[in-house]
């Protein structure tokens, strides 16, 4: 499968918590990095999600927010993945920033050039990717 989203991760469902409308899905990525997704209960059942099932998680780069200092902030986003800036590709307006997470997963964000400057992003700097669980799209092998 080819897809336009920058972030496509293979993982395994580690836990599934069903609610009345949605299901919360915990996923372990390669190297032990973790991701949480929220999908409709209908989707969870249609995909036959269960602990141990392989999944693919898809996240578009513009849905990945970046922050460099979370002290004093509490966020509702379920995914706050701290890593190190691996690379920055700067365009006319935006920049593509790739973080390397501790387990080896790489995640890419699309932010403005101003955000790169304001956050002091540069290769080797610590930064966190912030992703709402509802922005994680799940798929399963056919």
C-alpha positions as YAML, in Angstrom:
chain: A
units: angstrom
residues:
- id: 1
  name: UNK
  ca: [0.00, 0.00, 0.00]
- id: 2
  name: UNK
  ca: [1.27, 3.46, -0.88]
- id: 3
  name: UNK
  ca: [-0.15, 6.39, 1.04]
- id: 4
  name: UNK
  ca: [0.46, 10.13, 1.14]
- id: 5
  name: UNK
  ca: [0.68, 10.36, 4.93]
- id: 6
  name: UNK
  ca: [4.24, 10.85, 6.20]
- id: 7
  name: UNK
  ca: [3.78, 8.73, 9.33]
- id: 8
  name: UNK
  ca: [2.89, 5.08, 8.80]
- id: 9
  name: UNK
  ca: [3.77, 2.77, 11.70]
- id: 10
  name: UNK
  ca: [3.52, -0.99, 12.08]
- id: 11
  name: UNK
  ca: [2.54, -2.02, 15.57]
- id: 12
  name: UNK
  ca: [0.66, -4.45, 17.75]
- id: 13
  name: UNK
  ca: [-2.46, -3.79, 19.80]
- id: 14
  name: UNK
  ca: [-1.46, -4.06, 23.46]
- id: 15
  name: UNK
  ca: [-4.87, -3.17, 24.94]
- id: 16
  name: UNK
  ca: [-8.39, -2.38, 23.78]
- id: 17
  name: UNK
  ca: [-10.91, -0.57, 25.95]
- id: 18
  name: UNK
  ca: [-14.43, -0.45, 24.55]
- id: 19
  name: UNK
  ca: [-16.83, 2.34, 25.41]
- id: 20
  name: UNK
  ca: [-20.42, 2.85, 24.33]
- id: 21
  name: UNK
  ca: [-19.45, 4.73, 21.13]
- id: 22
  name: UNK
  ca: [-15.65, 4.62, 20.81]
- id: 23
  name: UNK
  ca: [-12.81, 2.27, 21.58]
- id: 24
  name: UNK
  ca: [-9.41, 3.26, 22.94]
- id: 25
  name: UNK
  ca: [-6.60, 1.27, 21.37]
- id: 26
  name: UNK
  ca: [-3.09, 1.10, 22.85]
- id: 27
  name: UNK
  ca: [-0.41, 0.17, 20.34]
- id: 28
  name: UNK
  ca: [3.21, -0.86, 20.80]
- id: 29
  name: UNK
  ca: [5.43, 0.17, 17.91]
- id: 30
  name: UNK
  ca: [8.80, -1.30, 16.99]
- id: 31
  name: UNK
  ca: [11.38, -0.73, 19.70]
- id: 32
  name: UNK
  ca: [8.73, -0.33, 22.40]
- id: 33
  name: UNK
  ca: [7.48, 3.16, 21.51]
- id: 34
  name: UNK
  ca: [3.77, 3.48, 22.34]
- id: 35
  name: UNK
  ca: [0.82, 5.17, 20.66]
- id: 36
  name: UNK
  ca: [-2.85, 5.54, 21.61]
- id: 37
  name: UNK
  ca: [-5.71, 5.73, 19.12]
- id: 38
  name: UNK
  ca: [-9.43, 6.31, 19.49]
- id: 39
  name: UNK
  ca: [-11.70, 4.79, 16.85]
- id: 40
  name: UNK
  ca: [-15.42, 4.17, 16.70]
- id: 41
  name: UNK
  ca: [-16.62, 0.98, 18.33]
- id: 42
  name: UNK
  ca: [-17.97, -0.04, 14.92]
- id: 43
  name: UNK
  ca: [-14.49, 0.38, 13.39]
- id: 44
  name: UNK
  ca: [-12.84, -1.58, 16.20]
- id: 45
  name: UNK
  ca: [-15.24, -4.46, 15.63]
- id: 46
  name: UNK
  ca: [-14.99, -4.26, 11.84]
- id: 47
  name: UNK
  ca: [-11.17, -4.39, 12.05]
- id: 48
  name: UNK
  ca: [-11.45, -7.17, 14.66]
- id: 49
  name: UNK
  ca: [-9.08, -5.31, 16.96]
- id: 50
  name: UNK
  ca: [-7.85, -7.24, 19.97]
- id: 51
  name: UNK
  ca: [-4.70, -7.48, 22.08]
- id: 52
  name: UNK
  ca: [-1.91, -9.05, 20.04]
- id: 53
  name: UNK
  ca: [-3.35, -8.08, 16.65]
- id: 54
  name: UNK
  ca: [-0.97, -6.40, 14.18]
- id: 55
  name: UNK
  ca: [-2.10, -2.93, 13.07]
- id: 56
  name: UNK
  ca: [-0.90, -0.05, 10.95]
- id: 57
  name: UNK
  ca: [-1.20, 3.44, 12.46]
- id: 58
  name: UNK
  ca: [-1.34, 6.40, 10.06]
- id: 59
  name: UNK
  ca: [-0.86, 10.03, 11.11]
- id: 60
  name: UNK
  ca: [-0.60, 12.95, 8.67]
- id: 61
  name: UNK
  ca: [2.37, 15.21, 9.41]
- id: 62
  name: UNK
  ca: [0.24, 18.39, 9.83]
- id: 63
  name: UNK
  ca: [-1.64, 16.62, 12.67]
- id: 64
  name: UNK
  ca: [1.60, 16.28, 14.66]
- id: 65
  name: UNK
  ca: [2.19, 19.29, 16.91]
- id: 66
  name: UNK
  ca: [5.62, 19.98, 18.40]
- id: 67
  name: UNK
  ca: [6.65, 21.37, 21.78]
- id: 68
  name: UNK
  ca: [9.98, 21.77, 23.48]
- id: 69
  name: UNK
  ca: [9.05, 22.53, 27.08]
- id: 70
  name: UNK
  ca: [6.03, 20.94, 28.71]
- id: 71
  name: UNK
  ca: [6.77, 22.12, 32.24]
- id: 72
  name: UNK
  ca: [3.62, 23.42, 33.82]
- id: 73
  name: UNK
  ca: [1.36, 22.32, 30.95]
- id: 74
  name: UNK
  ca: [-1.22, 19.59, 31.05]
- id: 75
  name: UNK
  ca: [-2.70, 18.55, 27.72]
- id: 76
  name: UNK
  ca: [-5.69, 16.47, 26.72]
- id: 77
  name: UNK
  ca: [-3.73, 14.82, 23.88]
- id: 78
  name: UNK
  ca: [-3.06, 11.16, 24.70]
- id: 79
  name: UNK
  ca: [0.17, 10.97, 22.73]
- id: 80
  name: UNK
  ca: [3.12, 13.05, 23.90]
- id: 81
  name: UNK
  ca: [6.16, 11.36, 22.40]
- id: 82
  name: UNK
  ca: [9.50, 12.86, 23.42]
- id: 83
  name: UNK
  ca: [12.52, 12.37, 21.23]
- id: 84
  name: UNK
  ca: [15.39, 14.12, 19.51]
- id: 85
  name: UNK
  ca: [15.22, 16.24, 16.36]
- id: 86
  name: UNK
  ca: [16.78, 14.14, 13.61]
- id: 87
  name: UNK
  ca: [16.33, 16.49, 10.68]
- id: 88
  name: UNK
  ca: [14.67, 19.68, 9.49]
- id: 89
  name: UNK
  ca: [13.81, 20.29, 5.83]
- id: 90
  name: UNK
  ca: [12.88, 23.95, 5.37]
- id: 91
  name: UNK
  ca: [10.64, 25.15, 2.56]
- id: 92
  name: UNK
  ca: [9.38, 28.61, 1.60]
- id: 93
  name: UNK
  ca: [6.69, 28.65, 4.31]
- id: 94
  name: UNK
  ca: [6.79, 25.37, 6.24]
- id: 95
  name: UNK
  ca: [9.37, 23.00, 7.60]
- id: 96
  name: UNK
  ca: [9.29, 19.25, 7.88]
- id: 97
  name: UNK
  ca: [10.72, 18.19, 11.24]
- id: 98
  name: UNK
  ca: [11.55, 14.56, 11.96]
- id: 99
  name: UNK
  ca: [11.97, 13.32, 15.53]
- id: 100
  name: UNK
  ca: [13.72, 10.09, 16.51]
- id: 101
  name: UNK
  ca: [11.99, 8.43, 19.47]
- id: 102
  name: UNK
  ca: [13.89, 6.34, 22.06]
- id: 103
  name: UNK
  ca: [12.75, 3.01, 20.57]
- id: 104
  name: UNK
  ca: [13.89, 3.99, 17.08]
- id: 105
  name: UNK
  ca: [10.55, 5.10, 15.63]
- id: 106
  name: UNK
  ca: [10.74, 8.31, 13.60]
- id: 107
  name: UNK
  ca: [7.81, 10.72, 13.44]
- id: 108
  name: UNK
  ca: [7.48, 13.68, 11.09]
- id: 109
  name: UNK
  ca: [5.66, 16.96, 11.69]
- id: 110
  name: UNK
  ca: [4.89, 19.82, 9.33]
- id: 111
  name: UNK
  ca: [5.16, 23.22, 11.07]
- id: 112
  name: UNK
  ca: [5.84, 26.80, 10.04]
- id: 113
  name: UNK
  ca: [9.39, 28.10, 9.71]
- id: 114
  name: UNK
  ca: [8.50, 30.56, 12.49]
- id: 115
  name: UNK
  ca: [7.61, 27.68, 14.82]
- id: 116
  name: UNK
  ca: [11.00, 26.06, 14.16]
- id: 117
  name: UNK
  ca: [12.72, 29.32, 15.12]
- id: 118
  name: UNK
  ca: [10.49, 30.04, 18.14]
- id: 119
  name: UNK
  ca: [10.94, 26.52, 19.52]
- id: 120
  name: UNK
  ca: [14.68, 26.57, 18.89]
- id: 121
  name: UNK
  ca: [14.48, 23.34, 16.92]
- id: 122
  name: UNK
  ca: [17.72, 22.00, 15.49]
- id: 123
  name: UNK
  ca: [19.20, 18.54, 14.98]
- id: 124
  name: UNK
  ca: [20.00, 16.97, 18.34]
- id: 125
  name: UNK
  ca: [17.53, 19.14, 20.30]
- id: 126
  name: UNK
  ca: [14.92, 17.50, 22.50]
- id: 127
  name: UNK
  ca: [11.29, 17.93, 21.40]
- id: 128
  name: UNK
  ca: [7.93, 16.24, 21.86]
- id: 129
  name: UNK
  ca: [5.39, 15.25, 19.25]
- id: 130
  name: UNK
  ca: [1.82, 15.87, 20.43]
- id: 131
  name: UNK
  ca: [-0.93, 13.88, 18.72]
- id: 132
  name: UNK
  ca: [-4.58, 13.55, 19.65]
- id: 133
  name: UNK
  ca: [-5.60, 9.90, 19.78]
- id: 134
  name: UNK
  ca: [-8.52, 10.66, 17.45]
- id: 135
  name: UNK
  ca: [-5.99, 11.73, 14.76]
- id: 136
  name: UNK
  ca: [-4.51, 8.25, 14.60]
- id: 137
  name: UNK
  ca: [-6.03, 6.21, 11.76]
- id: 138
  name: UNK
  ca: [-5.82, 2.43, 12.13]
- id: 139
  name: UNK
  ca: [-5.72, -0.29, 9.53]
- id: 140
  name: UNK
  ca: [-5.12, -4.04, 9.58]
- id: 141
  name: UNK
  ca: [-3.50, -6.32, 7.01]
- id: 142
  name: UNK
  ca: [-6.05, -7.63, 4.51]
...
